[in-house]
């Protein structure tokens, strides 16, 4: 069949594989190849690049464009897909006989360095991806690029692969010398992907074992293991990539990366360490991501530099009671070789840099780490805890790379010294929520109906940013589309929905949600709840058949589906685990409420710090969850894990909400429910007040501010789960601060819903600082109820786009208190400038607008200028790190001439030249209020400085003009310093 015909018949399937991952990497990799093979011209490529339009639009236009170019172009597109797509995705497509692109003989040899950048683009993207910073430094030293060019390449919103493409585009535009310099750098630093010792071949035993290990890892990773995977869900069919960001240390913002960059050089904090820490909240998709990484290695798609990969589950390691050596650990827990293991183990010892270990769920490792017994000899037998601690520290098997997953608050602080890089998994973006649900439901009509219902409930949509909650919603689509769907708002609501779904699936009776299902299923809930709570108190997440019998769990209870078989343990005895650790926390919460604790003491202890001697919140949830009278539960509280107990306490709060009273009243007397509810209310109130009392008194002349800790966010979430307006109002009645700081608190859309619910009851305006979180557009929408009590809103580095700004400004324009906003390092473009212009026109008391390090050009500056013309109140305007250039500066300067209150203006790193400086000089001449003007890192020449000096002669209000990093020689700088001390270089 002709390539054109194949393209036409498989259009739907091709669009699916190009768009289904939720990221643009597959499409951009295809475009790289088509550009290199001359299928696309540069203008075509620029038109189709995903940043310029939506991913689906780009994919459709690519198929249309290639089809119009004829048979050969269609064949090469299929060949590009064959190179880029993983094997499982190719299996459902017919890519014809053109796999691999044009034959080498048909490809003309490049005669210049610039042509080489073009023809070798796909390979160069891969080679440059881990060393962008080093490449830029080399090009700056050679004079090929400027520091301004480097900033253009290293925009934090782009992944390393996208930065590599930007670098190639930029160098290509600089000419032959720059292209040669880049190719010389690649040749100098490129590490061969072959065996490191030249002339050495792989031992036959290693190749045989590698093949067996790949087969074993592929078999374990092929089907979805999390969320109760039943062996029928292929990971390829349902995997959706979450938002990955890498820490850059210090105060620098995190930057996005792709799955393939987790083990790359980007974000390296300590090059001498060998542990990559992958952090994520419960349910964020850490295990699934690691499973995907395993599968890609087994298929030889990524991680090519690692010959062997050994995956470990910390749940399983926790159950290991025998002392082991490293050799035992590798071969007995992963894959035993068919022949003598000694030569293989020696090979691993000789080449640790070619071996990768992964440890999933370090936060679920039951045993305590200690420095008392370190292991340095790989042949020495020791406890699993000692082996694991020594491996992570690097004193055992130094040089072996490790990827470790954990929840942030549960990671052992003593191990932070040994982190090479820190990666955070932040759940789904709105686009990937849609992508995930489309993969779960193959019926397009049903999917559209589910998505429409979900988007109409913003509170529920915000919850779906957590992948495990998104999975629950996908399973319960009938309930979502029914009458209950519109009432789903909280974490607890969603788990009650999945509980009803599973129970009714196993029972012919179809009881409505509000009919008190607990009465009919109380026995099942209590037995599973007792088991769940016992597990949380002893940090146990896998249960043997004997343990199930001890707690009265029957085969019928198991058949409800909340417990699933764990295949990673001994085949001699069955082992079970809950669908997800959050499900275990939910059942434990149900037992705390429906169990024998009639006086509510267990509930009270859940919300109290340990002992009267420690009034801080550091001990919250470290007390037992059942009364001490229960002899089975004495002595185990020291092993309880606070993060899981906090999740359980959140569920307890939600279940004791008046909204769910009808569900529990048949299984628990009303008086007991009331007593337990009062215990929760009292515990939360005391916790909040303890936090308020810890606020230090302000220094004279400064505002009173509170830097909230993560425990404060948890308390707020518990209040939100209760959905009690009166309680929310009382909880903040005594909060008297002018500034509430919640930076680096992992605030997402879910937390935004809770914060808005409580903070809207503040009695006096407050500045809300949410910098360096993951708020996003949906989080902004959830914050809207509390905007009326915010005089300032700080949302730096929060992945906010134009759509979030549209919703925010539409609401904020009506609130008198709202006067300041900071949005540094988000995803704002010219499209949102019209909304800010309308805000400035309407609010004549607005004081500060800071929009640095976004994607604003001269077009956006001109739109903003329309609002500035009609605003006379603005005092601070920050637009540093954009692309406004002279044209945009001229529009802004002209608009600001009518402003008599402007104090501070920043246009750092905007490509401003002397024409822009001339326009700003006119502003300086007319302004009697401007004190600071920031123009560093631009391209202003001596001519532009002269304009500024002339303006300063008649201006006495300006205190400093910052000009470091412009187009001036050292001699010119020294001379200009002497002429006016207000010029700062």
ZABA-314099 format. One record per residue (C-alpha): x, y, z. Coordinates in steps of 0.25 Angstrom, whole numbers, padded with zeros to 4 digits, always signed. Layout:
XYZ;...
This chain:
+0000+0000+0000;+0005+0014-0003;+0010+0023+0008;+0000+0033+0005;-0011+0023+0006;-0005+0018+0019;-0005+0032+0025;-0019+0035+0021;-0025+0022+0026;-0017+0023+0040;-0020+0038+0042;-0027+0036+0055;-0017+0026+0060;-0005+0035+0056;-0012+0047+0063;-0013+0039+0076;+0001+0035+0077;+0006+0049+0074;-0003+0055+0084;-0006+0044+0094;+0006+0046+0103;+0002+0061+0107;+0015+0066+0103;+0021+0071+0090;+0034+0063+0090;+0029+0052+0081;+0024+0062+0071;+0036+0071+0072;+0045+0059+0070;+0038+0056+0057;+0039+0070+0052;+0054+0069+0055;+0055+0058+0045;+0047+0064+0035;+0055+0076+0035;+0068+0069+0034;+0063+0061+0022;+0058+0073+0015;+0043+0069+0015;+0040+0082+0023;+0046+0096+0020;+0050+0105+0031;+0037+0113+0029;+0029+0100+0030;+0036+0096+0043;+0034+0109+0050;+0019+0109+0046;+0017+0095+0052;+0025+0096+0065;+0016+0093+0077;+0019+0105+0085;+0013+0114+0074;+0000+0106+0075;-0007+0095+0082;-0001+0081+0081;-0013+0075+0074;-0014+0086+0064;+0001+0085+0060;-0001+0070+0058;-0013+0071+0049;-0006+0082+0041;+0007+0073+0040;-0001+0062+0034;-0008+0071+0024;+0005+0078+0020;+0012+0065+0018;+0001+0059+0010;+0001+0070+0001;+0016+0068-0002;+0014+0055-0009;+0018+0040-0007;+0032+0042-0003;+0029+0052+0008;+0018+0042+0013;+0028+0031+0013;+0039+0039+0021;+0028+0043+0031;+0025+0029+0034;+0040+0026+0035;+0042+0037+0045;+0030+0031+0053;+0037+0018+0053;+0050+0024+0059;+0043+0032+0070;+0031+0024+0075;+0033+0013+0085;+0031-0001+0081;+0017-0003+0087;+0011+0009+0081;+0017+0005+0067;+0010-0009+0068;-0004-0003+0065;+0001+0004+0053;+0006+0000+0039;+0018+0009+0036;+0021+0003+0022;+0035+0000+0017;+0041+0013+0019;+0046+0011+0033;+0058+0018+0037;+0057+0030+0027;+0064+0032+0014;+0076+0023+0011;+0090+0028+0015;+0094+0028+0000;+0083+0037-0003;+0086+0048+0007;+0096+0058+0002;+0108+0061+0011;+0108+0074+0017;+0118+0083+0012;+0118+0094+0023;+0116+0094+0038;+0103+0101+0037;+0098+0090+0028;+0103+0080+0038;+0094+0086+0049;+0082+0084+0039;+0085+0070+0035;+0089+0065+0048;+0079+0072+0056;+0072+0059+0063;+0085+0054+0067;+0090+0068+0072;+0078+0070+0081;+0081+0057+0088;+0095+0060+0090;+0093+0074+0095;+0082+0072+0104;+0090+0068+0116;+0100+0079+0115;+0093+0092+0110;+0100+0100+0121;+0114+0096+0117;+0111+0098+0102;+0106+0112+0105;+0118+0115+0113;+0127+0110+0102;+0120+0118+0091;+0121+0131+0100;+0136+0129+0102;+0138+0128+0087;+0130+0140+0085;+0119+0133+0077;+0108+0137+0087;+0105+0147+0097;+0099+0146+0111;+0086+0151+0106;+0086+0140+0096;+0088+0130+0107;+0076+0135+0114;+0068+0133+0102;+0072+0118+0101;+0071+0115+0116;+0056+0119+0118;+0052+0112+0130;+0039+0108+0124;+0046+0099+0114;+0051+0085+0116;+0065+0082+0113;+0062+0076+0099;+0054+0089+0095;+0066+0097+0100;+0075+0089+0091;+0066+0092+0079;+0066+0107+0083;+0081+0106+0083;+0082+0100+0070;+0073+0110+0064;+0080+0122+0070;+0094+0117+0066;+0089+0114+0052;+0085+0129+0051;+0099+0133+0055;+0106+0128+0043;+0117+0118+0040;+0127+0122+0051;+0117+0120+0062;+0113+0106+0056;+0127+0102+0055;+0129+0106+0070;+0117+0097+0074;+0121+0085+0066;+0135+0086+0072;+0129+0086+0086;+0120+0074+0083;+0132+0066+0078;+0140+0070+0091;+0130+0066+0101;+0122+0055+0095;+0123+0042+0102;+0122+0030+0093;+0110+0021+0095;+0118+0009+0093;+0126+0001+0103;+0135+0010+0110;+0148+0002+0108;+0151+0002+0093;+0153-0011+0087;+0146-0018+0099;+0134-0027+0096;+0122-0030+0105;+0125-0044+0112;+0115-0054+0107;+0110-0057+0121;+0107-0042+0123;+0099-0041+0110;+0091-0054+0114;+0088-0048+0128;+0084-0035+0122;+0075-0041+0113;+0068-0049+0124;+0068-0036+0133;+0061-0028+0122;+0051-0039+0120;+0048-0040+0135;+0047-0024+0136;+0038-0023+0124;+0029-0034+0129;+0027-0027+0142;+0025-0013+0136;+0016-0017+0124;+0003-0015+0132;-0001-0004+0141;+0003-0008+0155;-0003+0003+0163;-0018+0007+0166;-0022-0008+0166;-0017-0012+0152;-0023-0025+0149;-0013-0029+0139;-0022-0024+0127;-0017-0010+0126;-0005-0008+0118;+0004+0003+0123;+0006+0008+0108;-0009+0010+0107;-0012+0018+0120;+0002+0024+0124;+0001+0039+0124;+0013+0048+0128;+0012+0057+0140;+0019+0070+0142;+0033+0068+0145;+0042+0079+0151;+0056+0079+0155;+0062+0087+0167;+0073+0096+0163;+0078+0099+0178;+0077+0112+0186;+0066+0122+0182;+0065+0118+0167;+0052+0114+0162;+0050+0099+0158;+0050+0096+0143;+0042+0086+0136;+0049+0073+0130;+0044+0061+0122;+0045+0047+0127;+0058+0044+0119;+0065+0055+0127;+0063+0049+0141;+0077+0043+0140;+0083+0054+0132;+0092+0065+0136;+0081+0076+0137;+0079+0080+0151;+0091+0074+0157;+0094+0079+0171;+0105+0070+0175;+0113+0064+0164;+0120+0055+0174;+0108+0048+0179;+0100+0038+0172;+0086+0038+0177;+0074+0044+0169;+0063+0047+0178;+0049+0047+0172;+0039+0054+0181;+0024+0054+0180;+0012+0055+0189;+0003+0042+0192;-0004+0038+0179;+0005+0047+0170;+0009+0036+0161;+0023+0033+0166;+0022+0018+0165;+0015+0018+0151;+0026+0028+0146;+0037+0018+0151;+0030+0007+0145;+0030+0014+0132;+0045+0017+0133;+0047+0002+0135;+0039-0002+0123;+0046+0008+0114;+0060+0002+0119;+0055-0012+0116;+0052-0008+0102;+0065-0001+0100;+0058+0012+0097;+0065+0020+0108;+0076+0019+0119;+0085+0014+0108;+0097+0016+0117;+0093+0006+0128;+0095-0008+0124;+0088-0014+0136;+0076-0008+0144;+0072-0014+0157;+0058-0010+0162;+0054-0011+0177;+0041-0008+0185;+0044-0003+0199;+0031-0009+0203;+0037-0023+0200;+0050-0020+0206;+0043-0016+0219;+0038-0030+0220;+0052-0036+0218;+0057-0042+0232;+0069-0049+0228;+0083-0043+0227;+0088-0041+0212;+0100-0037+0204;+0099-0028+0193;+0100-0040+0183;+0088-0047+0190;+0080-0034+0190;+0082-0032+0175;+0080-0046+0170;+0070-0051+0180;+0061-0039+0179;+0062-0036+0164;+0067-0047+0155;+0075-0059+0158;+0085-0063+0147;+0085-0076+0140;+0099-0079+0142;+0110-0076+0153;+0107-0062+0158;+0121-0059+0163;+0126-0054+0149;+0114-0045+0147;+0115-0039+0161;+0130-0036+0159;+0126-0029+0146;+0117-0021+0154;+0127-0017+0164;+0137-0014+0153;+0128-0005+0146;+0118+0002+0156;+0116+0014+0146;+0108+0004+0137;+0098-0001+0147;+0086+0006+0152;+0078+0003+0165;+0063+0008+0167;+0057+0009+0180;+0042+0011+0180;+0035+0017+0193;+0046+0020+0202;+0035+0026+0211;+0029+0013+0213;+0042+0006+0218;+0038+0001+0232;+0052+0000+0238;+0060+0012+0244;+0072+0017+0238;+0084+0018+0247;+0099+0021+0246;+0103+0011+0256;+0105+0000+0246;+0111+0004+0233;+0114-0006+0222;+0126-0004+0213;+0129-0018+0207;+0119-0023+0197;+0122-0037+0202;+0118-0034+0216;+0104-0039+0221;+0096-0029+0228;+0081-0025+0231;+0074-0019+0219;+0073-0006+0227;+0088-0005+0228;+0090-0009+0213;+0080+0001+0208;+0086+0012+0217;+0100+0009+0213;+0096+0008+0198;+0089+0022+0198;+0100+0028+0206;+0110+0023+0195;+0119+0016+0205;+0115+0003+0198;+0115+0001+0183;+0120+0015+0181;+0118+0020+0167;+0105+0012+0165;+0094+0022+0161;+0081+0021+0169;+0067+0027+0167;+0059+0027+0180;+0045+0031+0181;+0038+0037+0194;+0028+0047+0199;+0035+0060+0202;+0032+0061+0217;+0036+0046+0219;+0050+0047+0213;+0061+0045+0224;+0068+0058+0226;+0081+0051+0229;+0081+0046+0214;+0080+0059+0208;+0096+0061+0207;+0096+0049+0197;+0086+0055+0187;+0092+0057+0173;+0079+0064+0168;+0065+0066+0173;+0053+0064+0164;+0039+0067+0168;+0026+0060+0162;+0015+0070+0162;+0003+0062+0157;-0005+0065+0144;-0007+0078+0137;-0021+0081+0132;-0017+0076+0118;-0012+0063+0124;-0025+0061+0132;-0032+0061+0119;-0022+0052+0112;-0023+0042+0124;-0038+0041+0124;-0038+0040+0109;-0029+0028+0110;-0038+0022+0121;-0050+0022+0112;-0049+0019+0098;-0063+0023+0095;-0061+0038+0090;-0076+0042+0093;-0075+0036+0107;-0061+0043+0109;-0066+0057+0105;-0078+0055+0114;-0069+0052+0126;-0060+0063+0123;-0071+0073+0121;-0077+0069+0135;-0063+0070+0141;-0060+0084+0136;-0073+0089+0141;-0069+0085+0155;-0056+0093+0157;-0054+0088+0172;-0054+0073+0166;-0046+0077+0154;-0035+0083+0164;-0035+0070+0171;-0032+0062+0158;-0018+0068+0158;-0015+0057+0167;-0014+0045+0158;-0020+0035+0168;-0032+0044+0169;-0033+0045+0154;-0033+0030+0153;-0044+0029+0164;-0052+0039+0156;-0050+0031+0143;-0055+0018+0150;-0067+0025+0155;-0072+0032+0143;-0086+0027+0145;-0087+0034+0159;-0080+0046+0153;-0090+0047+0142;-0102+0044+0152;-0108+0053+0162;-0097+0052+0172;-0086+0058+0163;-0089+0072+0165;-0088+0071+0180;-0073+0065+0179;-0064+0076+0185;-0054+0069+0195;-0044+0058+0196;-0054+0051+0205;-0065+0052+0195;-0057+0045+0184;-0053+0033+0193;-0067+0031+0198;-0071+0031+0183;-0061+0020+0180;-0065+0012+0193;-0079+0012+0188;-0075+0008+0174;-0067-0004+0179;-0077-0009+0189;-0089-0008+0180;-0081-0015+0169;-0081-0027+0177;-0095-0026+0182;-0108-0027+0174;-0114-0016+0182;-0113-0002+0176;-0114+0007+0188;-0113+0022+0185;-0101+0029+0192;-0110+0036+0202;-0117+0024+0207;-0107+0020+0218;-0099+0009+0211;-0091+0008+0224;-0102+0000+0230;-0102-0011+0220;-0087-0012+0219;-0082-0008+0233;-0076-0022+0235;-0067-0021+0223;-0063-0006+0226;-0060-0010+0240;-0051-0022+0237;-0044-0015+0226;-0043-0002+0235;-0037-0010+0246;-0026-0016+0237;-0023-0003+0231;-0021+0005+0244;-0012-0006+0249;-0004-0005+0237;-0002+0010+0238;+0002+0009+0253;+0013-0001+0250;+0017+0005+0236;+0011-0008+0229;+0006-0008+0215;+0006-0022+0211;-0002-0033+0219;+0000-0048+0219;-0012-0058+0219;-0010-0060+0234;-0011-0045+0237;-0024-0045+0229;-0030-0056+0237;-0025-0050+0250;-0033-0038+0248;-0045-0045+0242;-0044-0041+0228;-0052-0051+0219;-0051-0056+0205;-0063-0048+0202;-0057-0035+0208;-0045-0037+0199;-0054-0039+0187;-0059-0025+0189;-0047-0021+0182;-0040-0011+0192;-0030-0021+0195;-0021-0027+0183;-0012-0038+0182;+0003-0034+0184;+0011-0042+0174;+0025-0037+0179;+0025-0046+0191;+0027-0061+0194;+0019-0070+0186;+0018-0079+0198;+0007-0070+0205;-0002-0060+0199;+0000-0046+0202;-0009-0034+0200;-0009-0019+0200;-0019-0008+0198;-0021-0002+0185;-0013+0010+0189;-0008+0016+0202;-0018+0027+0202;-0029+0016+0202;-0023+0009+0214;-0023+0023+0221;-0038+0024+0217;-0042+0011+0223;-0034+0014+0235;-0041+0027+0237;-0055+0019+0235;-0050+0010+0247;-0047+0022+0256;-0061+0027+0254;-0069+0014+0254;-0060+0006+0263;-0062+0004+0278;-0056+0017+0282;-0069+0023+0288;-0062+0034+0296;-0055+0040+0284;-0041+0040+0291;-0035+0034+0279;-0040+0045+0270;-0035+0055+0280;-0021+0049+0281;-0020+0049+0266;-0020+0064+0265;-0011+0067+0278;+0004+0068+0278;+0012+0058+0286;+0012+0062+0301;+0010+0075+0307;+0025+0078+0307;+0025+0080+0292;+0014+0090+0288;+0019+0092+0274;+0012+0085+0262;+0024+0077+0259;+0018+0065+0267;+0004+0066+0261;-0002+0052+0258;+0009+0045+0265;+0000+0039+0276;-0008+0026+0275;-0021+0026+0267;-0029+0017+0277;-0030+0018+0292;-0019+0012+0300;-0029+0002+0306;-0028-0006+0294;-0016-0016+0298;-0013-0020+0283;-0010-0005+0280;-0001-0002+0292;+0014+0001+0289;+0013+0003+0274;+0010+0018+0273;+0025+0021+0272;+0026+0014+0258;+0014+0021+0252;+0017+0030+0240;+0012+0044+0242;+0009+0047+0227;+0000+0035+0226;-0007+0039+0239;-0009+0053+0234;-0016+0047+0222;-0024+0038+0231;-0028+0050+0240;-0032+0058+0228;-0042+0047+0224;-0047+0047+0239;-0050+0062+0238;-0057+0060+0225;-0065+0048+0229;-0070+0055+0242;-0075+0067+0233;-0090+0069+0235;-0091+0066+0220;-0088+0051+0222;-0095+0049+0235;-0106+0041+0228;-0096+0031+0223;-0091+0028+0237;-0103+0029+0246;-0108+0015+0244;-0095+0009+0248;-0091+0019+0259;-0100+0026+0270;-0103+0040+0267;-0097+0044+0281;-0084+0037+0278;-0083+0044+0264;-0086+0057+0271;-0075+0055+0282;-0065+0051+0271;-0068+0063+0263;-0066+0072+0275;-0052+0066+0277;-0048+0069+0263;-0053+0083+0264;-0046+0085+0277;-0033+0079+0272;-0033+0087+0259;-0036+0100+0267;-0025+0097+0276;-0015+0094+0265;-0018+0107+0258;-0017+0115+0270;-0004+0109+0274;+0001+0113+0260;-0004+0127+0262;+0003+0128+0275;+0016+0125+0269;+0016+0137+0260;+0028+0146+0265;+0025+0161+0268;+0029+0170+0256;+0041+0178+0256;+0038+0193+0258;+0034+0199+0245;+0032+0185+0238;+0018+0178+0235;+0014+0167+0244;+0015+0154+0235;+0014+0139+0237;+0022+0129+0230;+0013+0117+0230;+0018+0103+0231;+0013+0090+0224;+0005+0086+0237;-0003+0099+0235;-0007+0095+0221;-0011+0082+0226;-0020+0088+0237;-0026+0097+0227;-0029+0085+0218;-0036+0078+0230;-0045+0090+0232;-0048+0090+0217;-0052+0075+0218;-0062+0078+0229;-0069+0088+0220;-0073+0096+0232;-0074+0111+0229;-0075+0115+0244;-0063+0107+0248;-0055+0113+0236;-0059+0127+0241;-0055+0124+0256;-0042+0118+0252;-0036+0131+0246;-0044+0141+0255;-0032+0144+0263;-0022+0144+0252;-0016+0158+0251;-0005+0159+0241;-0002+0167+0229;+0005+0157+0221;+0003+0142+0220;+0015+0134+0214;+0013+0120+0208;+0025+0119+0199;+0031+0105+0196;+0019+0098+0202;+0015+0090+0190;+0002+0097+0189;-0006+0092+0177;-0020+0094+0173;-0025+0085+0184;-0019+0093+0194;-0023+0106+0188;-0038+0101+0189;-0035+0099+0204;-0028+0112+0206;-0039+0120+0199;-0050+0114+0207;-0043+0118+0220;-0036+0131+0217;-0049+0137+0211;-0053+0139+0225;-0041+0148+0229;-0046+0161+0236;-0035+0170+0230;-0028+0170+0217;-0015+0162+0216;-0004+0160+0206;-0004+0145+0201;+0010+0140+0196;+0009+0127+0189;+0023+0127+0181;+0029+0115+0177;+0018+0105+0177;+0009+0098+0167;-0003+0107+0167;-0006+0107+0152;-0018+0113+0145;-0028+0104+0152;-0022+0108+0166;-0023+0122+0162;-0038+0120+0159;-0039+0113+0173;-0033+0125+0180;-0044+0134+0175;-0053+0134+0187;-0042+0140+0196;-0037+0150+0186;-0046+0161+0192;-0038+0160+0205;-0024+0160+0198;-0017+0174+0197;-0006+0167+0190;-0004+0154+0183;+0010+0148+0180;+0010+0136+0170;+0024+0135+0165;+0028+0122+0158;+0014+0115+0158;+0012+0111+0144;+0001+0121+0141;-0003+0124+0127;-0012+0135+0121;-0025+0127+0124;-0022+0128+0139;-0020+0143+0138;-0033+0145+0130;-0041+0139+0141;-0033+0146+0152;-0034+0160+0146;-0049+0158+0143;-0051+0156+0158;-0040+0165+0164;-0045+0177+0157;-0057+0178+0166;-0049+0178+0179;-0045+0191+0185;-0034+0184+0194;-0027+0177+0183;-0014+0186+0180;-0002+0178+0176;+0001+0165+0168;+0015+0158+0165;+0015+0148+0154;+0030+0146+0152;+0034+0133+0144;+0021+0128+0139;+0015+0126+0125;+0009+0139+0122;+0009+0144+0107;+0004+0157+0100;-0010+0151+0100;-0012+0154+0115;-0007+0169+0114;-0021+0173+0110;-0026+0168+0123;-0016+0175+0131;-0019+0188+0123;-0034+0187+0127;-0030+0185+0142;-0021+0197+0142;-0032+0205+0135;-0043+0201+0145;-0034+0202+0158;-0029+0215+0161;-0023+0210+0174;-0014+0199+0168;+0000+0200+0173;+0009+0189+0167;+0010+0180+0155;+0022+0171+0154;+0022+0162+0141;+0037+0158+0140;+0042+0146+0133;+0030+0143+0124;+0028+0144+0109;+0023+0158+0107;+0028+0165+0094;+0026+0179+0089;+0012+0175+0085;+0008+0172+0099;+0015+0185+0104;+0007+0193+0094;-0006+0187+0100;-0002+0189+0114;+0002+0204+0111;-0013+0206+0107;-0017+0203+0122;-0005+0211+0127;-0010+0224+0120;-0022+0224+0128;-0016+0220+0142;-0010+0230+0151;-0007+0221+0163;+0003+0211+0159;+0016+0212+0167;+0024+0199+0163;+0025+0193+0149;+0034+0181+0147;+0035+0175+0133;+0050+0169+0134;+0054+0157+0126;+0043+0159+0115;+0045+0163+0100;+0039+0177+0100;+0051+0183+0092;+0051+0198+0087;+0037+0198+0081;+0030+0193+0094;+0039+0203+0103;+0035+0214+0094;+0020+0211+0096;+0022+0209+0111;+0030+0222+0113;+0020+0230+0106;+0008+0224+0114;+0015+0226+0127;+0018+0241+0125;+0004+0244+0131;+0007+0236+0143;+0011+0245+0155;+0013+0233+0165;+0023+0224+0158;+0035+0221+0167;+0041+0208+0162;+0042+0203+0147;+0050+0190+0143;+0053+0187+0129;+0065+0178+0131;+0068+0168+0120;+0058+0173+0110;+0067+0175+0098;+0066+0190+0100;+0075+0199+0091;+0078+0214+0090;+0064+0217+0084;+0058+0211+0096;+0067+0219+0105;+0064+0232+0097;+0049+0229+0100;+0052+0227+0115;+0060+0240+0115;+0047+0247+0112;+0040+0240+0123;+0051+0244+0133;+0050+0259+0129;+0035+0259+0132;+0034+0250+0144;+0036+0256+0158;+0033+0243+0165;+0042+0232+0159;+0054+0228+0168;+0060+0215+0162;+0061+0211+0147;+0067+0197+0144;+0073+0195+0130;+0083+0185+0133;+0086+0174+0123;+0081+0181+0111;+0088+0186+0098;+0089+0201+0101;+0101+0208+0095;+0108+0221+0098;+0098+0229+0090;+0087+0224+0099;+0094+0227+0112;+0096+0241+0107;+0081+0243+0105;+0079+0238+0120;+0090+0247+0125;+0084+0259+0118;+0070+0256+0125;+0077+0254+0139;+0082+0269+0138;+0067+0274+0140;+0063+0262+0149;+0065+0262+0164;+0056+0250+0168;+0064+0239+0161;+0073+0233+0171;+0079+0222+0162;+0079+0216+0148;+0085+0202+0148;+0092+0199+0135;+0101+0187+0137;+0103+0178+0125;+0100+0188+0113;+0108+0190+0100;+0119+0199+0107;+0134+0197+0107;+0141+0198+0121;+0147+0211+0118;+0133+0217+0115;+0128+0211+0128;+0139+0218+0136;+0137+0231+0129;+0121+0231+0130;+0122+0228+0145;+0129+0241+0147;+0119+0249+0140;+0107+0245+0149;+0108+0236+0161;+0094+0232+0160;+0098+0223+0148;+0101+0210+0154;+0109+0200+0146;
